Amino acid sequence: MVLPEDRRDWLGAARRYGVTHLSMVPTQLLRALRDDTAVSALRNVKALLVGGSSIPPGLVDESLSQEL
């Protein structure tokens, strides 16, 4: 389990520690998919839990179409 000191640096922590399982809210996923650096840093992720609110179907489709 990785808890970054700066909670806004979840991407840096994922990159540094090779995170394989990640939990985020839909807004975080949307922002990550719009950032090429984030997409490449998430290549090690094997499981992604998205919660906290409903997930728009388009966001699900977009995330599944990425080669993460």
Backbone as ProteinMPNN parsed JSONL, in Angstrom:
{"seq_chain_A": "MVLPEDRRDWLGAARRYGVTHLSMVPTQLLRALRDDTAVSALRNVKALLVGGSSIPPGLVDESLSQEL", "coords_chain_A": {"N_chain_A": [[0.842, -1.155, 0.0], [0.576, 2.144, -0.875], [0.806, 5.355, 0.273], [0.993, 8.466, -0.654], [2.979, 11.205, 0.545], [2.277, 13.771, -0.277], [-0.858, 14.117, -1.204], [-1.736, 14.899, -3.67], [0.137, 13.96, -5.364], [-0.289, 11.399, -6.421], [0.169, 10.197, -8.854], [2.952, 10.396, -9.216], [3.752, 8.764, -7.097], [2.637, 6.333, -7.924], [4.2, 5.865, -10.145], [6.819, 5.771, -9.023], [6.696, 3.574, -7.252], [5.737, 1.474, -8.738], [2.974, 0.809, -8.838], [0.319, -1.539, -8.885], [-2.361, -1.883, -8.426], [-5.082, 0.282, -8.182], [-7.094, 2.85, -6.803], [-9.508, 5.225, -7.564], [-11.399, 8.273, -8.165], [-13.958, 9.098, -10.616], [-13.265, 11.618, -11.832], [-10.484, 11.793, -11.432], [-9.651, 9.653, -13.03], [-10.499, 10.531, -15.564], [-8.881, 12.835, -15.88], [-6.369, 11.602, -15.842], [-6.482, 10.06, -18.177], [-6.35, 12.032, -20.045], [-3.795, 12.888, -20.007], [-0.78, 12.226, -21.328], [1.58, 11.481, -20.008], [0.609, 10.463, -17.619], [-0.888, 8.279, -18.532], [1.147, 6.615, -19.532], [2.501, 6.131, -17.149], [0.721, 4.536, -15.834], [0.844, 2.03, -16.878], [1.59, -0.3, -15.506], [-0.599, -0.933, -13.992], [-2.888, -3.31, -13.0], [-5.394, -3.68, -11.978], [-8.15, -1.56, -11.544], [-10.029, 0.417, -9.501], [-12.851, 2.297, -9.62], [-14.704, 4.684, -8.093], [-17.004, 6.424, -5.888], [-18.734, 8.064, -7.201], [-21.209, 7.938, -9.834], [-20.133, 6.434, -12.899], [-19.591, 7.802, -15.985], [-20.75, 6.265, -18.99], [-19.226, 6.783, -21.331], [-16.708, 7.372, -20.298], [-15.959, 4.938, -19.24], [-15.811, 3.439, -21.611], [-13.748, 4.864, -22.924], [-11.582, 4.454, -21.168], [-11.278, 1.71, -21.332], [-10.478, 1.464, -23.947], [-7.909, 2.43, -23.988], [-4.473, 1.565, -24.132], [-3.421, 0.47, -21.6]], "CA_chain_A": [[0.0, 0.0, 0.0], [1.336, 3.381, -0.989], [0.089, 6.582, 0.606], [1.968, 9.539, -0.878], [2.955, 12.308, 1.507], [1.463, 14.803, -0.917], [-1.931, 13.338, -1.81], [-1.89, 15.302, -5.071], [1.195, 13.313, -6.14], [-0.583, 9.974, -6.549], [0.785, 9.723, -10.088], [4.378, 10.205, -8.94], [3.875, 7.578, -6.239], [2.354, 5.163, -8.765], [5.381, 5.674, -10.994], [7.972, 5.403, -8.19], [6.551, 2.28, -6.581], [5.223, 0.461, -9.65], [1.655, 0.424, -8.338], [-0.405, -2.45, -9.77], [-3.786, -1.755, -8.133], [-5.298, 1.694, -7.929], [-8.464, 3.284, -6.559], [-9.651, 6.646, -7.84], [-12.741, 8.731, -8.513], [-14.04, 9.314, -12.065], [-12.544, 12.815, -12.269], [-9.062, 11.452, -11.51], [-9.461, 8.813, -14.211], [-10.635, 11.394, -16.741], [-7.661, 13.65, -15.989], [-5.247, 10.715, -16.175], [-6.592, 9.672, -19.581], [-6.045, 13.208, -20.873], [-2.386, 13.219, -19.776], [0.045, 11.138, -21.868], [2.524, 11.052, -18.979], [-0.144, 9.634, -16.671], [-1.225, 7.014, -19.194], [2.34, 5.764, -19.562], [2.832, 5.743, -15.771], [-0.258, 3.558, -15.356], [0.994, 0.776, -17.636], [1.717, -1.435, -14.579], [-1.859, -1.153, -13.272], [-3.608, -4.513, -13.409], [-6.773, -3.525, -11.517], [-8.502, -0.176, -11.263], [-11.319, 0.593, -8.847], [-13.326, 3.662, -9.8], [-15.913, 4.827, -7.297], [-17.253, 7.732, -5.321], [-19.907, 8.574, -7.907], [-21.468, 7.129, -11.023], [-19.112, 6.563, -13.931], [-20.229, 7.955, -17.29], [-20.405, 5.174, -19.919], [-18.156, 7.203, -22.237], [-15.435, 7.274, -19.581], [-15.646, 3.498, -19.192], [-15.371, 3.066, -22.972], [-12.445, 5.474, -23.197], [-10.539, 3.809, -20.363], [-11.059, 0.361, -21.857], [-9.823, 1.538, -25.247], [-6.504, 2.781, -23.781], [-3.56, 0.418, -24.0], [-2.74, 0.602, -20.303]], "C_chain_A": [[0.897, 1.231, 0.0], [0.41, 4.546, -0.673], [1.078, 7.731, 0.453], [1.839, 10.634, 0.175], [2.105, 13.455, 0.984], [0.373, 14.076, -1.69], [-2.203, 13.723, -3.257], [-0.864, 14.615, -5.956], [0.958, 11.809, -6.265], [0.071, 9.394, -7.799], [2.277, 9.475, -9.898], [4.612, 8.981, -8.083], [3.626, 6.312, -7.046], [3.56, 4.831, -9.634], [6.56, 5.15, -10.179], [7.888, 3.983, -7.659], [5.98, 1.186, -7.473], [3.872, -0.085, -9.208], [0.933, -0.45, -9.361], [-1.912, -2.414, -9.558], [-4.03, -0.324, -7.671], [-6.779, 1.969, -7.734], [-8.526, 4.789, -6.776], [-11.106, 6.983, -8.111], [-12.763, 9.027, -10.016], [-13.266, 10.532, -12.572], [-11.048, 12.544, -12.38], [-8.775, 10.61, -12.748], [-9.532, 9.647, -15.479], [-9.377, 12.225, -16.945], [-6.454, 12.803, -16.378], [-5.287, 10.326, -17.646], [-6.266, 10.81, -20.527], [-4.562, 13.593, -20.814], [-1.524, 12.04, -20.231], [1.041, 10.601, -20.849], [1.832, 10.129, -17.984], [-0.46, 8.287, -17.283], [-0.019, 6.091, -19.207], [2.733, 5.299, -18.163], [1.898, 4.664, -15.243], [-0.171, 2.222, -16.091], [1.092, -0.454, -16.731], [0.407, -1.793, -13.887], [-2.595, -2.347, -13.871], [-5.086, -4.424, -13.03], [-7.008, -2.081, -11.117], [-9.907, -0.148, -10.68], [-11.707, 2.055, -9.0], [-14.646, 3.776, -9.05], [-16.081, 6.246, -6.805], [-18.429, 8.437, -5.971], [-20.128, 7.686, -9.123], [-20.412, 7.427, -12.086], [-19.816, 6.703, -15.281], [-19.804, 6.827, -18.242], [-19.279, 5.533, -20.88], [-16.785, 7.107, -21.6], [-15.004, 5.814, -19.472], [-15.114, 3.055, -20.553], [-13.982, 3.61, -23.278], [-11.329, 4.78, -22.429], [-10.258, 2.398, -20.86], [-10.343, 0.374, -23.204], [-8.347, 1.915, -25.131], [-5.674, 1.509, -23.656], [-2.757, 0.586, -22.735], [-2.067, -0.685, -19.94]], "O_chain_A": [[1.847, 1.333, 0.777], [-0.646, 4.697, -1.288], [1.912, 7.951, 1.332], [0.741, 10.95, 0.635], [1.308, 14.037, 1.72], [0.651, 13.478, -2.729], [-2.831, 12.962, -3.993], [-0.975, 14.676, -7.181], [1.91, 11.028, -6.22], [0.481, 8.234, -7.806], [2.808, 8.465, -10.362], [5.564, 8.235, -8.312], [4.332, 5.319, -6.87], [3.896, 3.663, -9.833], [7.226, 4.2, -10.589], [8.89, 3.269, -7.618], [5.76, 0.07, -7.003], [3.654, -1.296, -9.206], [0.931, -0.146, -10.554], [-2.666, -2.867, -10.419], [-3.272, 0.213, -6.864], [-7.621, 1.39, -8.42], [-7.707, 5.538, -6.244], [-11.944, 6.094, -8.266], [-11.707, 9.19, -10.627], [-12.668, 10.472, -13.647], [-10.405, 13.013, -13.32], [-7.777, 10.827, -13.435], [-8.703, 9.483, -16.375], [-8.862, 12.311, -18.06], [-5.612, 13.243, -17.161], [-4.244, 10.266, -18.299], [-5.939, 10.575, -21.69], [-4.132, 14.522, -21.499], [-1.531, 10.982, -19.602], [1.318, 9.402, -20.824], [2.406, 9.127, -17.557], [-0.315, 7.257, -16.625], [-0.151, 4.9, -18.922], [3.244, 4.19, -18.003], [2.246, 3.951, -14.302], [-1.045, 1.372, -15.926], [0.713, -1.548, -17.149], [0.31, -2.848, -13.259], [-2.883, -2.393, -15.067], [-5.934, -5.027, -13.689], [-6.183, -1.459, -10.446], [-10.856, -0.633, -11.297], [-10.979, 2.947, -8.564], [-15.595, 3.047, -9.339], [-15.386, 7.159, -7.25], [-19.051, 9.308, -5.362], [-19.33, 6.791, -9.405], [-19.873, 8.532, -12.156], [-20.562, 5.808, -15.679], [-18.626, 6.474, -18.293], [-18.459, 4.677, -21.213], [-15.804, 6.796, -22.276], [-13.821, 5.498, -19.598], [-14.09, 2.377, -20.636], [-13.139, 2.901, -23.826], [-10.252, 4.543, -22.975], [-9.116, 1.941, -20.812], [-9.676, -0.597, -23.562], [-7.599, 1.734, -26.092], [-6.142, 0.501, -23.128], [-1.549, 0.818, -22.785], [-1.44, -0.776, -18.884]]}, "name": "protein", "num_of_chains": 1, "seq": "MVLPEDRRDWLGAARRYGVTHLSMVPTQLLRALRDDTAVSALRNVKALLVGGSSIPPGLVDESLSQEL"}
